[in-house]
């Protein structure tokens, strides 16, 4: 560096460590902190940075998170391979989750010996929150907050895999609302939307946390009841859903009355793949409406849609 240039290494280093918005730190071969930026010290609750020097991540962040980061540090010390853009999360004392991205680089002495590492950690909480929100929007129905068809398909795939391994039974209930069009025509679509929201709440309240209630679109819903002990248990399931519609829905000074037409298929009786099971439940729902019943379990033998029983 030219003698006339006042920006020597020490001044640049000091400016970086005092003013950067990231947490910058340097560790020795034993993973002990030797230098930290002002931002990092303040985040850890230290006004005197020298109180941090010599400490390890286990001492500063707790055993669980500290051991995990120290394993990364040791790997760098042993291999010399850097870590770039590692995304991590840590639960803070107030219960919030702090998301960060970290890069760690080995430091060598003049003889080429690895003597420590430098780390740069940046908080990405806003980016992570946006990512989570976008993921939620992509997998949930915006009107009812229920899983949408995409998430339902994913969960159904998982349940199919588990059921095949454990040879367990599960049921699919395909349903829509009888009288929903009349509600829209009589009270308007705003009341219709509120009705769908209330139906979603009742359905969620009548199932177990392990079950899935999804909105497929319009007034169509699908419920997956996993882990049934016997095929006969589906009768209990159907009655629970039916009971959700016994009482009318109080919406904007109206007592809105609808009921559900339900079709039920069972794994593995009515199919061993997602598409077949859903089609079987949909067909059974058609039969429930045709026969004037609240629900129908799919016929066990050779049901098809080309026998003239369904004309839509």
C-alpha positions as CSV (number, residue, x, y, z in Angstrom):
1,X,0.0,0.0,0.0
2,X,1.3,3.5,-0.9
3,X,2.6,5.5,2.1
4,X,0.4,8.4,1.0
5,X,-2.8,6.3,1.3
6,X,-4.3,6.8,4.7
7,X,-6.6,3.7,4.3
8,X,-4.2,1.2,5.9
9,X,-5.3,-2.3,6.8
10,X,-5.9,-1.5,10.5
11,X,-8.3,1.4,9.7
12,X,-10.2,-0.7,7.1
13,X,-10.5,-3.6,9.5
14,X,-11.8,-1.3,12.3
15,X,-14.4,0.4,10.1
16,X,-15.6,-3.1,9.0
17,X,-15.9,-4.5,12.5
18,X,-17.5,-1.3,13.9
19,X,-20.1,-0.5,11.2
20,X,-21.1,-3.7,9.4
21,X,-24.7,-4.8,9.7
22,X,-23.5,-8.5,9.8
23,X,-22.0,-10.5,12.6
24,X,-18.3,-11.0,11.8
25,X,-16.1,-13.1,13.9
26,X,-12.7,-14.8,14.0
27,X,-12.0,-18.1,15.8
28,X,-8.8,-20.0,16.7
29,X,-8.1,-23.7,16.1
30,X,-10.0,-24.6,19.3
31,X,-13.1,-22.8,18.1
32,X,-12.7,-20.0,20.6
33,X,-13.8,-16.5,19.6
34,X,-10.9,-14.0,19.2
35,X,-12.5,-11.1,17.5
36,X,-16.2,-10.1,16.9
37,X,-17.9,-7.2,15.2
38,X,-19.8,-4.6,17.2
39,X,-23.1,-5.9,15.8
40,X,-22.5,-9.4,17.0
41,X,-21.5,-8.2,20.5
42,X,-24.6,-6.1,20.9
43,X,-26.8,-8.9,19.7
44,X,-25.3,-11.2,22.3
45,X,-25.8,-8.5,25.0
46,X,-22.2,-7.5,25.5
47,X,-21.0,-3.9,25.5
48,X,-17.4,-4.9,26.1
49,X,-16.4,-7.2,23.3
50,X,-13.4,-8.5,25.3
51,X,-15.8,-10.4,27.6
52,X,-16.6,-12.6,24.6
53,X,-13.1,-13.4,23.6
54,X,-12.1,-17.0,24.5
55,X,-15.6,-18.2,24.6
56,X,-17.1,-21.0,22.4
57,X,-20.5,-21.2,20.7
58,X,-21.6,-23.7,23.4
59,X,-21.0,-21.1,26.1
60,X,-22.7,-18.3,24.1
61,X,-25.6,-20.1,22.4
62,X,-26.3,-23.2,24.5
63,X,-25.3,-26.8,24.0
64,X,-27.7,-27.8,21.1
65,X,-27.0,-25.0,18.7
66,X,-23.4,-24.5,19.9
67,X,-22.4,-28.1,19.3
68,X,-23.9,-28.0,15.8
69,X,-21.9,-24.9,14.8
70,X,-18.7,-26.2,16.4
71,X,-19.0,-29.4,14.3
72,X,-19.0,-27.2,11.2
73,X,-16.0,-25.2,12.6
74,X,-14.0,-28.4,13.3
75,X,-14.7,-29.7,9.8
76,X,-13.2,-26.5,8.3
77,X,-10.2,-26.7,10.6
78,X,-9.5,-30.3,9.5
79,X,-10.2,-30.0,5.8
80,X,-9.7,-26.4,4.9
81,X,-12.9,-26.4,3.0
82,X,-15.1,-23.3,3.5
83,X,-18.8,-23.3,4.2
84,X,-20.8,-20.8,2.0
85,X,-24.4,-19.7,2.5
86,X,-25.3,-22.1,5.3
87,X,-28.9,-21.4,6.4
88,X,-29.5,-21.9,10.1
89,X,-32.2,-21.2,12.7
90,X,-31.9,-20.6,16.4
91,X,-34.7,-20.1,19.0
92,X,-34.1,-17.0,21.0
93,X,-34.9,-16.5,24.7
94,X,-38.2,-14.7,23.8
95,X,-39.4,-17.7,21.8
96,X,-38.8,-16.2,18.4
97,X,-36.9,-18.1,15.8
98,X,-33.9,-16.2,14.3
99,X,-33.0,-17.3,10.7
100,X,-29.5,-16.6,9.5
101,X,-27.2,-17.4,6.5
102,X,-23.5,-18.0,7.4
103,X,-20.3,-18.3,5.5
104,X,-17.1,-19.5,7.1
105,X,-13.6,-19.3,5.6
106,X,-10.3,-20.9,6.8
107,X,-7.5,-18.5,7.8
108,X,-3.8,-19.5,7.1
109,X,-0.6,-18.1,8.5
110,X,2.3,-17.0,6.3
111,X,3.7,-20.5,6.2
112,X,0.4,-21.9,4.9
113,X,-0.7,-23.4,8.3
114,X,-4.4,-23.3,9.1
115,X,-4.7,-21.2,12.3
116,X,-8.5,-20.5,12.5
117,X,-11.5,-19.2,10.6
118,X,-13.5,-16.1,9.8
119,X,-17.3,-16.2,9.9
120,X,-19.9,-13.8,8.5
121,X,-23.5,-14.3,9.6
122,X,-26.4,-12.3,8.2
123,X,-30.0,-12.3,9.6
124,X,-32.6,-13.3,6.9
125,X,-35.7,-13.2,9.0
126,X,-37.7,-11.0,6.6
127,X,-36.7,-13.2,3.6
128,X,-37.6,-16.4,5.5
129,X,-40.9,-15.0,6.6
130,X,-41.7,-14.1,3.0
131,X,-40.7,-17.6,1.9
132,X,-42.9,-19.2,4.5
133,X,-45.8,-17.0,3.5
134,X,-45.4,-17.8,-0.1
135,X,-45.2,-21.5,0.6
136,X,-48.3,-21.2,2.7
137,X,-50.2,-19.4,-0.1
138,X,-49.1,-22.1,-2.5
139,X,-50.4,-24.9,-0.4
140,X,-53.6,-23.5,1.2
141,X,-56.9,-22.3,0.1
142,X,-57.0,-18.5,0.6
143,X,-60.7,-18.4,1.5
144,X,-60.9,-21.1,4.2
145,X,-57.2,-21.6,5.1
146,X,-57.6,-25.3,4.5
147,X,-55.0,-27.3,2.5
148,X,-55.6,-27.0,-1.2
149,X,-55.5,-29.7,-3.8
150,X,-51.7,-29.5,-4.1
151,X,-51.1,-30.1,-0.3
152,X,-53.9,-32.7,-0.2
153,X,-52.2,-34.7,-2.9
154,X,-48.9,-34.5,-1.1
155,X,-50.4,-35.7,2.2
156,X,-52.3,-38.4,0.5
157,X,-49.1,-39.7,-1.1
158,X,-47.5,-39.8,2.4
159,X,-50.5,-41.7,3.9
160,X,-50.5,-44.1,1.0
161,X,-46.8,-44.9,1.6
162,X,-47.3,-45.4,5.4
163,X,-50.4,-47.5,4.9
164,X,-48.6,-49.8,2.4
165,X,-45.7,-50.3,4.9
166,X,-47.9,-50.9,7.9
167,X,-50.8,-52.5,6.1
168,X,-53.2,-50.1,7.7
169,X,-56.6,-48.7,6.5
170,X,-57.6,-45.2,5.8
171,X,-60.7,-43.5,4.3
172,X,-61.4,-40.7,1.9
173,X,-64.6,-38.7,2.2
174,X,-65.4,-36.7,-0.9
175,X,-68.2,-34.2,-0.2
176,X,-70.0,-31.1,-1.5
177,X,-72.8,-29.0,-0.1
178,X,-76.4,-29.6,-1.0
179,X,-78.2,-26.3,-1.4
180,X,-75.1,-24.2,-1.8
181,X,-76.2,-22.6,-5.1
182,X,-79.5,-21.6,-3.5
183,X,-77.6,-19.8,-0.7
184,X,-75.6,-17.9,-3.3
185,X,-78.7,-17.0,-5.3
186,X,-80.8,-16.0,-2.2
187,X,-78.2,-14.2,-0.1
188,X,-75.3,-13.4,-2.4
189,X,-71.8,-14.7,-2.9
190,X,-70.5,-12.9,0.1
191,X,-72.7,-14.9,2.4
192,X,-71.7,-18.0,0.3
193,X,-68.1,-17.3,1.0
194,X,-68.8,-16.9,4.8
195,X,-70.7,-20.2,4.7
196,X,-67.7,-22.0,3.2
197,X,-65.5,-20.5,5.9
198,X,-67.9,-21.7,8.7
199,X,-68.2,-25.2,7.1
200,X,-64.4,-25.4,7.1
201,X,-64.2,-24.5,10.8
202,X,-66.8,-27.2,11.7
203,X,-65.1,-29.8,9.6
204,X,-61.7,-29.1,11.2
205,X,-63.3,-29.3,14.7
206,X,-64.8,-32.7,14.1
207,X,-61.7,-34.5,12.9
208,X,-58.5,-35.5,14.6
209,X,-55.2,-33.5,14.3
210,X,-53.8,-36.4,12.2
211,X,-56.7,-36.1,9.6
212,X,-56.7,-33.7,6.7
213,X,-59.6,-31.5,5.6
214,X,-58.9,-29.9,2.2
215,X,-61.0,-27.7,-0.1
216,X,-60.8,-28.8,-3.7
217,X,-62.6,-25.7,-5.1
218,X,-66.2,-24.3,-5.1
219,X,-68.2,-26.2,-2.4
220,X,-66.2,-29.4,-2.7
221,X,-64.2,-30.7,0.2
222,X,-62.1,-33.9,0.8
223,X,-61.3,-35.4,4.1
224,X,-58.6,-38.0,4.7
225,X,-59.1,-40.2,7.8
226,X,-55.8,-42.0,8.4
227,X,-55.0,-45.0,10.6
228,X,-58.4,-46.6,10.9
229,X,-58.4,-49.9,12.7
230,X,-61.3,-51.5,10.8
231,X,-63.3,-50.8,7.7
232,X,-66.4,-50.4,9.8
233,X,-64.8,-47.4,11.6
234,X,-65.7,-45.4,8.5
235,X,-69.3,-45.4,9.6
236,X,-68.3,-43.5,12.8
237,X,-66.3,-41.1,10.6
238,X,-69.3,-40.5,8.3
239,X,-71.6,-39.8,11.1
240,X,-69.2,-37.3,12.7
241,X,-69.1,-35.3,9.4
242,X,-72.9,-35.6,9.0
243,X,-73.3,-34.1,12.5
244,X,-71.5,-31.0,11.5
245,X,-74.5,-30.0,9.4
246,X,-77.3,-30.8,11.9
247,X,-77.4,-27.2,13.1
248,X,-77.9,-24.3,10.8
249,X,-75.1,-21.7,10.2
250,X,-75.7,-18.2,11.7
251,X,-74.3,-15.8,9.1
252,X,-75.1,-12.1,9.0
253,X,-78.5,-12.4,10.7
254,X,-79.4,-15.4,8.5
255,X,-79.8,-19.0,9.6
256,X,-78.3,-20.8,6.7
257,X,-79.2,-24.4,6.3
258,X,-77.2,-26.8,4.1
259,X,-76.2,-30.4,4.3
260,X,-73.5,-32.5,2.7
261,X,-73.5,-35.2,0.1
262,X,-70.7,-37.6,1.0
263,X,-69.0,-40.4,-0.9
264,X,-66.5,-42.7,0.9
265,X,-63.7,-44.9,-0.4
266,X,-61.4,-47.1,1.6
267,X,-57.8,-48.1,1.1
268,X,-57.1,-50.8,0.0
269,X,-60.6,-52.0,-0.8
270,X,-61.4,-49.4,-3.4
271,X,-57.9,-48.7,-4.8
272,X,-54.3,-48.6,-4.0
273,X,-53.4,-45.3,-5.7
274,X,-54.4,-41.8,-5.2
275,X,-56.4,-41.2,-8.4
276,X,-58.4,-44.4,-8.1
277,X,-59.3,-43.7,-4.5
278,X,-60.5,-40.2,-5.2
279,X,-62.5,-41.3,-8.2
280,X,-64.1,-44.0,-6.1
281,X,-65.1,-41.5,-3.4
282,X,-66.4,-39.0,-6.0
283,X,-68.5,-41.8,-7.6
284,X,-69.9,-42.8,-4.2
285,X,-70.8,-39.1,-3.6
286,X,-72.8,-39.1,-6.8
287,X,-74.6,-42.3,-5.6
288,X,-75.4,-40.6,-2.3
289,X,-77.2,-37.8,-4.1
290,X,-79.0,-40.1,-6.5
291,X,-80.2,-42.3,-3.6
292,X,-81.1,-39.4,-1.3
293,X,-78.7,-40.5,1.4
294,X,-76.2,-38.5,3.5
295,X,-73.4,-40.8,2.5
296,X,-72.6,-43.9,0.5
297,X,-69.5,-46.1,0.7
298,X,-68.2,-47.0,-2.7
299,X,-69.6,-50.3,-3.9
300,X,-66.9,-53.0,-3.4
301,X,-67.1,-54.7,-6.7
302,X,-66.3,-53.5,-10.2
303,X,-67.6,-49.9,-9.9
304,X,-67.2,-48.0,-13.1
305,X,-68.4,-44.7,-14.6
306,X,-69.4,-46.2,-17.9
307,X,-72.3,-48.4,-16.9
308,X,-74.9,-45.7,-17.3
309,X,-75.3,-45.2,-13.5
310,X,-73.8,-41.7,-13.9
311,X,-74.9,-39.5,-16.7
312,X,-73.2,-36.2,-15.9
